[in-house]
Every structure is written in C-alpha cells, then in structure tokens.
Amino acid sequence: MRARGTSFVALCGVLFLLAVLPPGAAQGLASLQARFDNETNGVHKAKLLQKLGDAQIEEARRAGKAGDYTSLGLTLEKYRDNVRAAIETLKKQHPDAEKQSNGYRQLEMHLPKGIREVDDALLASPEDFKPPLQLVRQDLIAVDDELLKMLFPRRPLNQHAPSPSTEKQP
C-alpha cells in the first residue's frame, strides 16, 4: 500500500515538472532543430517551426538576460534562417498559397512573435550588436510582407476607393 502511494507522489511530481517547464524544454532545442532540418513536408515543417521558434525565442531571452548578446544574435539569426527554409519548402510544394494556405498561415501567425523578440533584443543590446539584429528584423519583416502578398494576392495594397465627398454631385 505504501509503495503505491510513493509511486503516485512520484508521478504527480513528474507531471508537475512537465506542466511548469516552459514549452519545448522537455524536448531540447537541438532535437527540435534536427527534426526541423530533416522534415521534407512543407506544411509539417511550418508547423514544427512554431515549436522550434518558441524554443529559439526562449533561448534568445535567456541569453539576453545573461548578457550573452553573441548567443542572442546567433539564435535569432538561426530563427530567421529557419523561417526562410520553411517558406522555401512551402513554395516548392504548394506554390499557390491562396488555395493551399495550410503552413503559410502558421508561419504568418508565428512571425510577429519573432519580430517582437528581435525588437526587444534591439532595445536591450549594446550598440555593437545592433546592426546584425537590425538585418534580422528587416529580413523577418520582408518575409512577413511576402507571406501576406502570397496569402492575399487580390488585396488592394495602396488603392483607396474614392470618397463620396470627392465624387461630383448632380
């Protein structure tokens, strides 16, 4: 009877640790990166990028708090490279994002989180580390714009409908 109680307490302890750990901590960054690199399906790669991106963002935050700005920059650059790899794989397999938007939508929803993290890193990092982070930010914004254009190609970009007050009245 006592052994069952001890097992139950141990099980509860393990479940508590899994619930408290940040997402992706149970599954290491290196194993997520390996899975991402080996994935050939574009949609699966985009979905996996959400987990990998969250883990990379968490790693970048830890590096920033520790003052390791070199590691922070490298982590965010790797995030950008992973985003590029995911979108290139999607483009090859599903060139029409409007009709086959699965994967593209996941990337579009995750990118703002990555851009915000780069913005935060830019604010916190010393001047010497800002130029590479600014390039990462510009690249992520360009990819985000590209995704929006691919998902919504018929969207009027800078075209405004004439306002009723400018039309001639009879």
VMD Tcl script that draws the C-alpha trace (Angstrom):
set ca {
  {0.00 0.00 0.00}
  {2.82 2.37 0.87}
  {4.61 1.62 -2.44}
  {1.54 2.68 -4.40}
  {1.38 5.98 -2.54}
  {5.05 6.68 -3.23}
  {4.57 5.89 -6.93}
  {1.59 8.19 -7.09}
  {3.53 11.04 -5.47}
  {6.44 10.49 -7.88}
  {4.07 10.50 -10.85}
  {2.44 13.71 -9.62}
  {5.88 15.26 -9.24}
  {6.86 14.40 -12.81}
  {3.56 15.73 -14.17}
  {4.02 18.94 -12.19}
  {7.52 19.45 -13.61}
  {6.27 18.88 -17.15}
  {3.47 21.39 -16.58}
  {5.81 24.01 -15.09}
  {8.64 23.73 -17.60}
  {8.49 26.18 -20.48}
  {7.24 24.77 -23.80}
  {9.99 22.99 -25.63}
  {12.12 22.50 -22.51}
  {11.06 18.86 -22.27}
  {12.13 18.45 -25.87}
  {15.55 20.04 -26.41}
  {16.31 22.76 -28.87}
  {18.86 20.56 -30.63}
  {16.38 17.73 -31.16}
  {13.74 20.15 -32.46}
  {16.32 21.66 -34.85}
  {17.27 18.18 -36.07}
  {13.62 17.27 -36.66}
  {13.10 20.57 -38.50}
  {16.18 20.05 -40.69}
  {15.12 16.52 -41.60}
  {11.47 17.37 -42.34}
  {10.68 17.36 -46.06}
  {6.95 18.15 -45.94}
  {6.49 21.92 -46.14}
  {3.32 22.05 -44.04}
  {4.84 19.88 -41.32}
  {7.98 22.00 -41.44}
  {5.94 25.18 -40.93}
  {4.04 23.63 -38.03}
  {7.27 22.39 -36.48}
  {8.70 25.89 -36.82}
  {6.14 27.08 -34.29}
  {7.61 24.79 -31.61}
  {11.19 25.36 -32.71}
  {10.66 29.12 -32.97}
  {9.20 29.26 -29.47}
  {12.20 27.33 -28.15}
  {14.61 29.63 -30.01}
  {12.84 32.72 -28.70}
  {13.06 31.35 -25.16}
  {16.77 30.61 -25.69}
  {17.31 34.15 -27.00}
  {15.57 35.57 -23.92}
  {17.79 33.53 -21.61}
  {20.90 34.69 -23.48}
  {19.74 38.31 -23.30}
  {19.12 38.09 -19.56}
  {22.57 36.58 -19.10}
  {24.17 39.35 -21.16}
  {25.36 36.91 -23.83}
  {24.49 39.07 -26.84}
  {26.57 36.99 -29.25}
  {24.49 33.92 -28.48}
  {21.32 36.01 -28.63}
  {22.20 37.25 -32.12}
  {23.15 33.81 -33.38}
  {19.92 32.30 -32.06}
  {17.77 34.95 -33.74}
  {19.74 34.60 -36.98}
  {19.11 30.85 -36.89}
  {15.40 31.57 -36.33}
  {15.39 33.77 -39.43}
  {17.17 31.07 -41.44}
  {14.61 28.50 -40.28}
  {11.75 30.79 -41.34}
  {13.34 31.14 -44.77}
  {13.82 27.38 -45.07}
  {10.20 26.73 -44.13}
  {8.81 29.22 -46.64}
  {11.06 27.95 -49.43}
  {9.92 24.37 -48.82}
  {6.29 25.51 -48.81}
  {6.75 27.45 -52.05}
  {8.20 24.39 -53.78}
  {5.42 22.05 -52.65}
  {2.44 24.43 -52.56}
  {3.14 27.41 -54.82}
  {-0.42 28.77 -54.58}
  {-0.69 29.96 -51.00}
  {-4.18 31.33 -51.55}
  {-5.59 27.89 -52.41}
  {-3.36 25.79 -50.14}
  {-2.81 28.11 -47.21}
  {-2.03 25.48 -44.58}
  {1.54 26.06 -43.45}
  {1.60 29.62 -44.77}
  {-0.95 30.62 -42.12}
  {1.12 29.04 -39.35}
  {4.18 30.98 -40.47}
  {2.19 34.20 -40.75}
  {0.84 33.80 -37.23}
  {4.24 33.00 -35.70}
  {6.33 35.67 -37.41}
  {5.03 38.64 -35.37}
  {6.24 36.89 -32.22}
  {9.72 36.57 -33.72}
  {9.72 40.18 -34.90}
  {8.70 41.37 -31.43}
  {11.51 39.35 -29.89}
  {14.05 40.93 -32.26}
  {12.64 44.36 -31.39}
  {13.06 43.62 -27.68}
  {16.61 42.39 -28.30}
  {17.41 45.58 -30.21}
  {16.29 47.68 -27.27}
  {18.32 45.71 -24.74}
  {21.52 45.04 -26.66}
  {24.61 47.26 -26.81}
  {25.33 49.28 -29.96}
  {27.93 46.80 -31.25}
  {25.33 44.04 -31.51}
  {22.52 46.07 -33.08}
  {23.43 46.03 -36.82}
  {23.06 42.23 -37.24}
  {19.82 42.30 -35.27}
  {18.50 45.09 -37.49}
  {19.23 42.95 -40.55}
  {17.39 40.01 -38.97}
  {14.43 42.30 -38.24}
  {14.35 43.63 -41.82}
  {14.51 40.10 -43.22}
  {11.67 38.88 -41.00}
  {9.51 41.86 -41.94}
  {10.21 41.22 -45.63}
  {9.20 37.56 -45.23}
  {6.05 38.62 -43.37}
  {5.13 41.02 -46.20}
  {5.82 38.28 -48.75}
  {3.57 35.87 -46.87}
  {0.74 38.40 -46.77}
  {1.03 39.02 -50.51}
  {1.03 35.28 -51.19}
  {-1.95 34.61 -48.93}
  {-3.97 37.60 -50.18}
  {-2.84 38.31 -53.77}
  {-6.03 40.14 -54.75}
  {-5.85 42.53 -51.81}
  {-5.70 46.15 -52.91}
  {-2.43 47.38 -51.43}
  {-2.31 51.13 -51.82}
  {-5.51 51.66 -53.72}
  {-8.15 53.67 -51.98}
  {-11.74 53.89 -53.08}
  {-12.78 57.43 -53.94}
  {-14.50 59.05 -51.04}
  {-18.14 60.05 -51.53}
  {-17.35 63.72 -50.97}
  {-14.96 63.86 -53.94}
  {-17.49 62.47 -56.39}
  {-19.46 65.01 -58.36}
  {-22.91 65.74 -57.08}
  {-25.64 66.31 -59.75}
}
mol new
graphics top color blue
foreach p $ca { graphics top sphere $p radius 0.5 }
foreach p [lrange $ca 0 end-1] q [lrange $ca 1 end] { graphics top cylinder $p $q radius 0.2 }
display resetview
